[in-house]
Amino acid sequence: MSGSNTVNSIFDIDLSPKPGKTYWADGNREWREEFIYFLLIDRFHDDLERTPEDKPNRQTGFGNADQLQRICGGTLSGITRHLDYIRDLGCTALWLSPVFQNNTFSYHGYAVENYLAVDHRFGTKKDLEELVEKAHSYDIKVFLDIVLHHSGDNWTYPGDEKYYYYQGAVFPFESWRSADLPVPIELRNPELYWRKGQIRNFDAYPETREGDFENLKSYKNDASPEALLVQQILTKIHCYWIRETDVDGFRIDAVKHMGEETVSQFCSHVREYAYKLGKRNFFFFGEFVGPEEMYNRYIGPKTSVMIEDKAIYFGLNSVLDFPLYHILADVIRGVSKPQKLVERYESLRQGAMGRGEFGEFLVTFIDNHDQVGQVIKRRFGKEASENQIIAGIGFLLCALGTPCIYYGTEQGFDGSGEKDFNVREAMFSLEDPKVNALNKSCRIYQQIAALAKLRKENAALRFGRMYMRKLSVDGKDFMLPTFEKCLLAFSRVLYDEEIVVAYNSSQDENDEEYVRVDPLLNPQGSSLRFIYGQQGSVNVLLNEEGNKHFIKLKLEPGQFVVLTNKS
């Protein structure tokens, strides 16, 4: 078994470790320490030799509406040759959009037709192996985006018509679109699919689990023998890719559309295989657009409900923090009051108890490629200034969670429109074969890199407890901020160290306020010094009663600062 495109059956797969291969395992870094860079393979870089314009200001992404609905030409080898751009930004992990062979209409990777081959438009399996190997040489982990709920548009309903979910009715299977797809051949079995038509209501159960994603065909994912067979097939497929390419984790698409036991068993079985290869920190995080109370069903330990199976299965490590995503951008832009942001962190604190180890640390983001439910899709940069983009990513890097940046945000991309393709611009020109947007001289890029370096050098920003800080204009009455344009502050506390992070969300007015700090760690007469955004230090002050310790900050419009009580 070579792992080439000639592998057509799960029985062709050899899961024994590659002879002479030492699998990469970074045992000294927890996943909550990562700074993830997410890119669409087709949109990052092609195989041409290109250079960016050397300029300090932000840039618009490449591609018009027609071009962005089709393949643009990005490749795996193009990413490999420009990994230094991701490394120098300060990212420690790379999340790739799906790499497997897709239906020809798909540029994004979520319509798989061959799970045992890399899409030829992106490159080869060897290209993926080389990308992972070079990333590891840079101490960068690589996560693959995978789809377990559905396949591509690989078969038809009668007359090749659109069928829609209707009261759980099962519709007839007509024919496969290709004589030799999907692969592996074990998936060429109509009984493995729900065949209940397209989802109309994405919040209705069981429709949301059993229905198709538009023309993408959903697998059975209940406790039936057919669903268990699908799970066995998909588990072996994804173990194969760990064996072949040495990847370090999976981002699982559309988690809420599958049962928690299905997801937990998949994660446990694949994690067990990774352990056999010596990979002890294999990371699973899921896409989950829904209420936070549902997260706990998928994160951490779960006990099997099957009578004959009393094992404990360990599900996802984390999920993408969509509730924070829906709040943070407007707070950073100064158009939304910060109460919901404060409430979000209180909710994380309360919910963490049911999520197992590191339950607070969801994957946080402020920009993404799949803006579910939004009438107009828009990047964060569409209505944000350079300072606001820097503050938004700075907030993620300094706050609880595993921060993730969406490609192009570091250049100030500002795509918007009614369809997702509008926020999936290319980072290389589709008109000029010599130009790309990988500009390390861009101010946004450089400031994000500086903040990422700060996070890497300060353990409190990775491991510390987080407290939203109360403020005062007179040093007497302290409260959490309540206005759209405000000073927003929080602390990360790690044993005897406190780091204070503060941001003025007003774009046109200075803000001077007192900020509470930990009294035990910051006695009167001590000081906190700026380590980002400003020079010098500020003294710790006390109120007349001596029971409140605070510092006085004066921030310019849009200014983001970080201070520490350590010399």
N, C-alpha and C positions, 0 to 999 in steps of 0.2 A: 504493500500500500504506500503510495507516494504522496497522497494528499492533493493530487492534481485534479483537473476537471473530469478525469476518468472514474473518480469515485462516485458511484451512483446509488449505493445502498448503505444503510447503516451497518450491514454485515461486512462491508469492505473496510470499515474503520478499525484501525488498530490504536488502542488507547494506552499501550505501554509507553513509557517515556522514550523519547527519541534517543537512540544510541549516542553516547558521548555528550549529550546535551545537559548543561547545568541550568536549571530554570531559575529565573531572577526572582529574588524574594527580598524586599526591603523590610526587614524585621524591626527596624528602629524608628519607623514613621507610622503613626496612626493615621487612619483615613481622615480624621477631623483636621489634620495638619495640612491637607492638600489645598492647593489653589488650582482649580480645574479650568482648562481652556477648552471650550466646546466649538467645534467647527463642522460645517457641511463639507464633505470631501470634495464635492463638485465645485465648491465656491472658494476654496482657499488659495490654491495655486496649481497651475498646469506645469507641463514639462519644458516650457520655454525659459530661456535665461532673461530675466527681467530685473529691473531696479526701480525703486520708488523715487519720487521727487523728494529731494532733501529740503524739507520745509517744516517749520515749527507748528503750523496751524493744522486744524482737523481736515479730514477729507471725506468726500462723498463716495459711496461704493459704486462699483461699475455694473452696467447692464440696464437695458430698458425693459419695459413690461413684457415684450415679446421674447427677448433673450432669456429672461429669468424664469420663464415657464418651461425652458428646455435645458438640456445638458449644456453646461458652459465649458467643460473641459478640465476641471480640477482632477488631480491624480494623487495617489498615495506617494509616489516618488517625488511629486512636487512638494508635498508636506515634509518628507524626509530631508530634502535639500534646504528647507527653511525652518528646521526645528530650532535653530539658534534664535529666531525671532520670538518663538514661544518661550524658550528658556530665559532669554534676556528680559522678557516681560515679568519674569518671576514665577511663572506657572510651574507646578510640580507634577501635574497630571494632564493628560490629553484625552478628551472624550471625542471619539469619532462617530459621525453619523453612520448608519448601517452600511456594511461593506459587501454583503452577499449579493449574488447576481439577482438583478431586479427585472421586472417587466420593463419593456423598452420605453414606456411612457413616463417612467419614474426617474427623476434626477436625484431625489432625496433619500432613497434607499429603503423606504418602508413598505415596498411591494415585492417581497421576496418570491422568486420562482426556483432558485437553486441555492440551498443552504450549504452546499459543499464546495462552492466556488466563489471566488472574489469576482465582483462585477468587472468584466473586461474593460469597461470604460474608465474604471478607476485604476486598473493595473492587474497584477497577478498576486497569487498567494505569496510568492517570493518577495514582491514589493512590500506586502504587509509585514512579513517577517523582518525585512530590513528596516522598516520604519520602527517597529517595536524595539529591535536591537539597538538602533541609534538612540532612540528615546531613553532606553535604559542606561546607555553610556552617559547621558546627560542627567541621570537620576530622575527621569520623568516616567511616571506610570502611564499606561495606556488602557483606556476603557472602551469597549465596543458597545454600541447601541444595538439592542436586539429586540425582536418582535416575537412574542409567544402567543398572543391572542389570535392573530390572523395571518394568513398567507397573502401573496399577491392575487391579482385577478387571473387565476390559473384555470378556471372552469366557468361554465355558463349555466344559467337557468334557462328554461324553455324559451326558444326564440331569441336568445341572447338579450332578453328584456330586463329592465330594472324591476326587481321585486322588493317590496318593503315589508318590514316586520308587521305581522297582524295576529295578535292573540296567540302567539306561539306556534302558529301553523308551520309545518315542514313542507317546503316546496320541492318539486322534482329536480333532480340533477339531469342536465342534458349531455354535456360533453366537455372533455378537456380541450383547452385552447391549443395545446401542443402535444405531439405524439410522444415526446420524451421529457415533459415537465409536468409537475414539479419534481425536484430532486431533493432528498432521496426518494426512490421509487415507492417506498412504504407509504408516502403521503398521497400516492395516486389511488386513494380509496375514498369514495364519496361518503362512506359512513363515518369518517373522521371529522366531518364538517357539520355544523348545525343546520345549514341550508334554510335559514329563516328570513332571509332578505335584509335589506339595509335598515340600520337603526334610525328611528325618527326622533325618539326622546332619549337623549344620552343620560338622563338622570332616572329613568324608569327601569326597575328590576322586574323580571329577568331580561328584558329587552336589551339592556346595555351590555350584558354578558353574552347573549346568544345571537345578537344581530351582527350584520356585517358593517364594517367601516366603509361606507360608500360602496365601491366595487371590490374592496378587499375582503376575502372570504374567511369567516371566523371558524376556528377549530372548536370542537367540543372541549369543555373545560370543567365538567362536573365530576362525579364519582363513577361514571359509567366505564365499562371495559374499553370502549373506544377512546374516551378521554384519557384514561390511564396509558393507553398505547401511544397516543399523541405525546403525552408527557415523557414517556420513555424515549421516544424518537428525538424530541427536541433536546432532552437532556444529553443524550449521547452526541448529538450534533455539536452542541456548544462546548462540551468537554473536548471534542476533537479540535476545536479552534484554540483552546488553551494549550493543548498538546503541540499543535503545529506552530503557533505563533508566539506563545509565552505572554499573552495579554494578562492584565492585572485586575480586571473587573468588568462588570456588565451594567449598563444602564438599561432597565427593562421598560419598554414602552407600554402604555395603556394598562397599567396595573389594576386599576379599579374595575376593569372589564373582565377580570379573572377572579376566581375564588381564592381566599387567603390561604387555604390549604394547598391548592395547586401551586401557588407562588412559593410558599414556604418549602414545600418538598423539592421543587426545582432548585431553589437556592441551596438547600441543604445538600442535595446530591452532588451538585456541581462544586460546591465548596469542599465536600469530602474528596472529590477527585483532585481539586487544586492542592489540598493537603498532601495527597499521595505524590505530587510533583515537587513538594517542598515549598509551595506558595501559601503562606500562612495568613496573609492579609488580603485575600481576594475580596473585592468590594462589590456589593450589590446595592444599587440605588434605583428607585422606581419613579416613573412619571405617574403622578396621582393628582388629578384635578378633582377635588371634592372636599367635603368637610373634614377638619382635622381629626375629629373623633374616630374616623375610619382608619387613620394611619396605623393605630395600634394593632389592628388586625393583621397587618402585613409586616411590621417591624419586630424583630427580636424572636424569642422562643415561642413555639406553638406546639401543642400536643395533638397528635393525630386523633381523629374521631373514629378511625377504623378499628373495629373490635380486635382484629388480628394484628394490629400494628400499634404498639404502645410507645413508640419512640417519641422523642422530642425533636421537632424540626426547627431550625433557626432560619428565619425568613430574611427579609431585606435588612441591610444595615441602616438604610436611610431612604428618604424620599425627597424629591424636589419641593422646596418650600413655596408652593404657589400662593398660600395666604399672605406671606410676606411680600412676594412679588406684586400682588395686587394693591399693596399699601405703600411700599417704600418709595416708588418713583415720584408720586405726587407729594409726599412729605419732603423729599429732597428738593423738588422743584418749588417748594413753598406755596403750593396751591391746595394743600390738604392739611387739616389739623392733625397733630401728632398723637392724639389719644388712641387711635386704632393701632398705631405702631407700638405704643406702650402696652396696650392690651395684648398684642400679638406675642410679646415676650413673656407676659404673664401666662398666657395660654401655653406657650412652650414649656414653661417651668412646671405647670400643673400636669401637662400631658406626658412629660418625660418619664414619670414614674412607671408607666406601663409599657415602656419600649425597650427594656433591657439596657445593656451597657451602652453608654454614650447616647442615650435617647434624646437628648436636647439637640444633637448636632445634625440638623437637616442640611441638605445641599441648597445654598441660598444663591439667588440670582436677581438681576434687575432688568434683564433683557433676554429674549429667547426667540426661537424660530417658529414656535407653534402656539399662537396666541388664541387659545380656545375661547369662543364666545364673544370675542371683540368684533364689533361691526367694522371698525377701521383698525387695521393692524399698524402699529407704529413702533419703531425702535425707541428706546429711552432717549437717544440723542436727537430725536425729531424736535422735541420741544425743550431740550436741555442745553445749557451753556457748557463750555469746557469745564468750568469750575464745578458745575453740578454733576457732570459725568464723573469727574475725579472724586467728588465727595460720595457719589453713589457707590462706586466700586470700593472706595476707601472705607465706607461704612461696612460693606460686606467683609472686607479683609480684617477689620478690627472687631467685629461683633461675633456673637456665637454662630456656629455653623461652619460648613465647608463651602467656602466661596467659589462661585463659578462665573466666569466671564464668557460672554457670547462673542464669537469672532467679529471683528470690525468695531466693537464698542470702544476699544482702545485707540481707534483712529477717529472716533466721533461720527460713525456712520449714522444716517438719519432717514433711512428708508421708511415709507409708509404707503398704505393703500388698502383696498378692500380684501386682497388675497394674501396668503402667507408668502408667496413668492416676492412680494414687495419688500419684505424684511429679510430676504435671503440674497443680498447682493453679492457679487463677485469681488474678491480682493485683487483681481488682476484685470487689466483692461481687455475688453472684448473687441476693441477696435485697433489698439496699438500694441503690437506683439512685444514691445520692449518695456512696458510700464506695469508696475504693480502698486499696491497700497501698503506694503510692509515697511512703513516708514518709522524707524527707531528714533528719528529726530522730532517726531510729533510730541507736543507738550503733554497731551493726555497720556500717551504711551509712557513717557518718561516718568510722570508723576505716579502712575499706577505701579510701575516698576519700583519706584522708591518706597511706596507703601508696602508692596509685597516683600521687599527686602527688610523693612521694619518688622513686619509680621514674623518673618523667618528668624530674625535676631532677638525677638522678645517673646519668651515663652508665655508671658501673661496674655498676649494677644491670641494664642492658640489654645491655652488650657485654662485660663482664668475664669472665675465666676463673673457674671455680668450683672450690673445694676444700672437701671435708668436713673439719672441724677436729677434731683430737684434743684430749682433755680430761684433766685431772688434779685430784685432790682435795688433793694435797700439793705440787704444783709440781715434782715429780721424775719420776714415772712417768706418761706420757701414752698414751692409747689412745682409739680411737673408742668411742662409747657402746654399751653392751650390754644395758641394762635397759629395761623398758617405760617406766617413769617416769624420765625422764632430762633432762639438758640437751643439747639438740641445737644444733650450731653449724656454720655454713659461711661461707666468704669468697667475695666477688667481687673479683677483682683486675684493674685496668685500668691498665697501664703503671706509674705511680708511686702509684696510689691503691689502698687496700684498704678494703672495706666488710665488716664482720663482722655477721652475722645470727645471733641466738641466741634459743632458746625453751625454756622450762621446761614439759615435758609433764605434770608432776604438777599435779593440781588441788588438792592439800591440803598440800604441803610446799614450803618454800623450797629453793632449790638454789644452792650457792655452789661454783664450780669455776674452775680456771684453763683458759684457752683459747689454744691456739697461734695465733700470727700470723706473717706473713712477716718474717724477720729483716732482710732487706735494705731493706724499706720501713718498718720500725718499730724503729729503734735504741733502745738503752737511754736513758731520759730523755725519750723522746717519749710521746705519749698519743693515745688515740682518744676521740672525744667522741660522746655519744649524739645521734642525730638522730631517733630514734623510741622511744617507750616508757619513757623515763627521762630525767632531767636530769643535767647534769654530764659528767664524763669519767673515764677510768681510765688509769693509767700503764702503760707497757710494762715488764715485769719480765724478769729473766734468771735461769736456774738457776745453780748454783754453778760449773758447767763453762763457762758463758757461751755455750753452743751452742744454747740453746732460748729463744726469745722468746715471751712470753705475756702475757695480761691476766687480771685476776681479775674475774669477774662474780658478782653475787649477784642472783638473780631470784626474784620472788614466784611463787606457783602460777599457772600459765597465762600468765605474762608473756612477751611477744614484744618484742625490742629490736633496734635497728639502730644500728651505730656506724661512724664513718669516721675515717681517719687524716688527713684534710684539714681544715685550719682553716676 
